[in-house]
Amino acid sequence: MIAFIRRHLGLKIFLSYLLVILAAGIVLAVTLRFSLPTSFNRHMMGMRHTMMGGTPRITDPDLFVNFQAGASEALGVAGLTALGIALLVSVFVTRMVVAPVRGMMQASQRIAEGRYDERVDVNGKLASGEVDELAQLALSFNRMADTLEQTEAMRRQLIGDVAHELRTPLTTIEGYMEGLIDGVLPANAATYQEVHREADRLKRLVNDLQELSRVEAKAYELHPQPVSVAALVETLVKRLAMQFADKGVALEIDLPDGLPQVNVDEDRIGQVLLNLTGNALQYTPEGGQVILSARVIEQEVQISVADTGSGIPVEHLPHVFTRFYRVDKSRSRAWGGSGIGLTIAKHLVEAHGGSIQVKSEGMGQGSTFTFTLPTK
């Protein structure tokens, strides 16, 4: 019986009303039992004193008994009336409270079964335009369902993207191996070098996916400390100077004097700079230029990586930080990278309390990636 009551909110609401009525009835009955005789005698004495002018005395003992019986009868009628009203009110409240809660419970069960398009009705708007607590709960539930639906869509897209990305190098390796087995391709250093190059691409992709998984889940620790922007740029130049020279792209550094230190994890922000600058180098043709600059804006340092490369169409700008998104679908992964570096950079910058954005005037107009870092 107790378990049945616990499972039904409407019944618990009715019992709560019933307990209030019982408590009030007990208090009223006890009060009548102990105070009624005294109050009755006092009022009767006053009435007789006024009417007869003599010493007040109750001569009819049945008068009080009958009055007490009448009071008890009235109390009983009031109790039954209150019980009926409690039943009606509990039914009304159950419709108002339990029905939306039951709807959310049923919707949550369907979501648990994989139906992420489930939503609940939002009722309870007040005259002021605000919503009551149940409506706020329904709104929160729908927001949660939206997030779950988006997460599920992203998961499915990620699985498809990963499968697509892995298929390309694996197919290439398979083709080379079949060629070697059939004797179509020569078993020389050049062929082995091509197989090794595809295996290296596959390894980089797996490493990028592993890094993306960590940054999206925030499964890493930041160790922020004061670091000069010049030191970050110097480390970057040492790592990429030879690649810029080999491709014939100029790397220009524009750092004003007196730049404050930034409070960051040096390795993680170094990774951001490497991703952005490496991306700029990738899409800048021979004879082009990449400019790395910085300036102070209020309590932040703004670092920009601008290039004179292929640029980005305006309609693609909102999506460039999406994993695996590519502006030019025809480019190979060997040319365009894994498509994850910008996503990782965005997560790392935001983890430091900064923001990142991109600007471009269109194809052939170059692009500029800008991110901010706190100085304190």
N, C-alpha and C positions, 0 to 999 in steps of 0.2 A: 504493500500500500504506500509506504513512504517513498519507495523507488518510483512508483507511478506518479505521485505528487511532484517529485523532483523533476520529472521529465516534462511536465505541463506547466508552462508559465501562466496561462490563464487561470488554472486552478490555484496556483500559488497566490495570484493577485486576489482572487475571491477569498481565499483563506486569510490573507492579510487583512482584508476588510472585516471579515468575520471576527478575527481576533480583536480588532479595535472595538467592534460593537460589543463583544463579550466583556472586554475589559471595562468599557464604559458602563455596561449593564451591572456588572459586579460592584463597581464603585457606587453607582446610583442605588442599588439594593442595600448595600451596607449602610450608606448614608441615611436612607429612609428608615432602616431598622433601628438605628441608634438615635437619630435626631428627630424622627417624626413624633414620638410621644411628647417630648419636651416642647417642640414647636406647637403641636396641637393644643396642649394644655395652656400654653401661654396665650395663644390667640383666643381660645374659648374663655379663659379667665377675663381677658380684656373685654370681650364682647358682653359677657354677663355683668361685669362691673358697670359697663356703660348702660345696659338696659335695665338693670334692677337696682343698681346703687348699693348692692349688698356685698357680702363677702363672696368672692367667686369660688364655686365648687361644682365639679362635674357630678351630676346625679344619675346620668344614664351611662352605665359602663359599656353597653352595646354600641353606643354612638362612635366611640373610638375604634372598636373592632370593625364596624361596618366601613368607617372611613379608611382604615388601614387596608381592608380588603379591596375597596374601590381603587385606592392608590396602586396596590399591587396589580390589579386587573389592568389599569391604565398603563402601568409599566410593561406588562406583558404584551399588550397591544402595540405599544411603541417599539418593543423589541422585535416583534414579528414584522412590523412595518419597516424597521431599519434593516432587518434581514433581507426582505424583498428588495428594498432599494439597493442594498449592497450587491445583491445578485445582478440587478439590472446594470448598476454602475460597473461591476466587474466585467460583464459581457461587453459593454461599450468600450471600456478601457482595453479589453482583450482585442477587440477589433482594431482599435487605434494603435496599440503597442505590439501585440503579439503577431498580428498579421504581417507587418513589415519585417519583423525579426524572422518570422518563419520563411518569408520570401527570400531574405538574404541567406538563410541557412540552406534552402533548397538550391539557390543559385550557386552558393559556394560548393555544394556537392557536385553540381554539374561542372563547375570549373575544375574541381579536383579530377573529374573524369576526362578532362582535356577540352571541354567546350569553353574556350576563352572569350567567346563573343557574348557571354551571358552578362546582362545588366539588370539592375533592379529599378523600379519606379521611385522617383523622389517626390514625396508628398510632405506637407507640413510647412508651407510658406506662410509667414506671418503678414499682418497688414503692413508692417514697416518694410516689407520686402526681404527681410531676413528669413532664415529657416531655423526650425527647432532642432533639438538634439537628434531625433530620429532621422530627420532629413540630412543633417550633417553626417550621420553614420552612413546613410545610403550614398551620399556623395563620395565619402571616403572609400566605401566599398567599390563604387564604380571606378574611382581613380586607381585603386589597387588592381581591378580587373583590366583596366587599360594598360597598366604597366606590365602585368603578366602576359597580356596578349602581345605587346610589343617585344617583350623579352623572348617569348616563344617564337615570334617571327624572326627576330635576330638570330636565335639559335639555329633555326632551320636554314636561314640564309648563310650563316657561318659554316654549317655542315656542307652545304652545296658549294660555297666558295672554296673551302679547304679541299674538297674532293676535286674541284676543277683545277686548283693550283697544283695539287700533287700529281694530277694526271699528266700534265704537260712534260715535266722532266722524266717521269717514269716511262711514258710512251717513247720519249727520245732514247732513253737508255735501252729499253727493250728493242727498239729498232736497230741500234748499233750492235747489240749482242746477237740478234738474229742475223745481221749482216756478217758478223764475224764467224758465226757458226756455219752459215751457208757458203762462206768464202767470197761473198760479194764485196765485202770491205777488207782492205789489207790489215793484217795484224801488225801495225807499226805504231810508232810513238804518237803520231798525229791522231789516229783513231782512238787510242787510249786516252789521249788528252781531252778529246771531245766527251768521252764517257765520264772522265773525271770532272769536267766542267759541269755537266748536268747533275752529277752526284753532289757537287759542291752547291749548286743552286738549290737542290733538294734539302741539303743540310741547313743552308741559310734560312730557307722557308720554315723549316721545323723550329729552328732557334727563334725566329721572329714570332711564330705562333705561340711558343712557350713564353716569350717575353710579353706578348700581348695579353695572354691569359693572366699573367701575374699583375700587370698594371691595371687591367680592368677589374680584377678582383681585389686590388689594393693589397695583394699578398707580398708586400715588400716593406722595408723600413727606410725612412729618410733620415739622413744624418746632416741636418743643415748646420752650416757654420759660415761666418763671414768670408767671402771669396771675392777677389777683384775680377772685374769683367775682363781686364787685360790678360789675366792668367788663364781664364777660360779660353779666350781667343788664341792665345799663344799655343796652348795644347792642341787646339783644333788645327791651326796652321801646320804644326809639325806632322799631324796625321794625314793631312790632305794635300800638302804642298806638291808632292811628287805627282799625284793624280791630276791636279790642275795643270802642272807643267806638261805632262804627257798629252793631255787633250788640247793644250793651247788656249786655255781659258784663264783670264786674269782674275786674281783674287785681291780685292782692294779692301783695306781695313780703315775704318773711319771712327776712331774713338777719341772723344774730346778729353781734355785734361780735367782732373778733379772729379772723375766719376766715383760715386760712393760704392762701397762694397755691397754685394747682394748676399742675403742670408739663404743659402741654398745647399743642397747636396751636390757637391762638385761633380761626382761621377754621373749622376742622373741628368743634370743640366748640360754637361758635356755631351751626353748622348743626344739630347735635344738639338744642340748646335750641330752635331755631326749629321743627324738625320736631315735637318733643314738645309745645311750647306751641301751635303752630298746630293740631295734631291735637286738643288739649284744647278749643281755641276752636271747632273745627269741630263737635264733638259736644256742646257745652254750649249749651243754649237761652238765649234772651233772659232776663235777670234772674238768670242763674247766676253762678258765681264760679270763677275759676282761681287757685290758690295756688302760687306758686313759692317753695320754701324750701330751706335748706341747713343741714347740720350736720357736725361732725367725728366720724369713727369711726376710731380708731387712726391709721394713716398715710394715711387717705383722707378726701376730702370727699364726702359723699353729698348729691346734689341731687335734689329731688323736684318733680314737676309734678302737682298734684292738681286735679281738677275736680268739679263737681257735675252732670255731664252724664248721658248716657244709660247709662253703665256697660257692663260686659262680662260675659256669662254665664260661669260658672266653667269650663264645658267648652271654652270658646274661648280661655281664657288662655294655654295652651301654644303656641298657633298665631299669636298676634297679630304676632310678628316675622317670620313667613313672608311672602315676597314675594307680593303680590296677594291675600293672605288678607283676607276681609271678614267681619265678624261678622254684619252684616245684608246678605244677598245682594240684597235688593230696592232698596238705596240706589243711586242713580246715581253715576257718577264725578264729576259736577259737585258733588255734595254730599259725597262721601267721599274725594276725592282719588285719586291713582293707586294707592294701596296699596303703595307702595315706601318711603315716608319712614321708617317704623319699622324696616324691614330695613336701610336705610342707617345709621340711628342706631345700631343694634346693632353693626354692623361697625366703625363709627368709635369707639365707646366701647371695644370690645374691643381695637382697635388701640392704644389708649392704656393698656392694661393694666387697664382697669376692667371692670365688669359692669353689666348693665341688667336690670330686671325690672318686672313690672306686677302690680298688685293691684286687685281689684274685688269688691264684695259681690254683684254681679249687676246685672241691668237696672234702670235708674233710680236706682242707688246711686252713680253716679260711678266714677271710676277714678284710680289713682295710678301714675305712671311714675317709677321711681327708678333713678338710675345713680350710679356711684362713679368718682372720678378720683384719681390719686395726687398726693400733695403734694410728693414728691421725685422 
